[in-house]
Amino acid sequence: MTRTEITPSQFTAMRQALQEREAEIIGRLLQQPDYPPLPPCPECGAEAEQIDSMVEPPSFEFAEPVVLINVQPCGHRLRAVVDLDEPM
């Protein structure tokens, strides 16, 4: 399966949603059995049960950092160029 390119703004929105979810888990829900939902898949909008990400090994052709994202259960494999102007 090939990777679908998503825009830096889609990646930023997904990253922010994951950070907000983590803060909510740590701040309020750590003792509760149910965690808030993951952000939806930016490609199809399906509810995500698992999101894995990794940094793509650098290439000599491109100096931009790239993040590879796998969304389950829809199976979309995404590739996002990190906008260095956006806060991490």
PyMOL commands that set and color helices and strands:
alter all, ss='L'
color gray80, all
select helices_A, chain A and resi 8-29
alter helices_A, ss='H'
color red, helices_A
select strands_A, chain A and resi 4-6+50-55+66-72+77-81
alter strands_A, ss='S'
color yellow, strands_A
deselect
rebuild
show_as cartoon
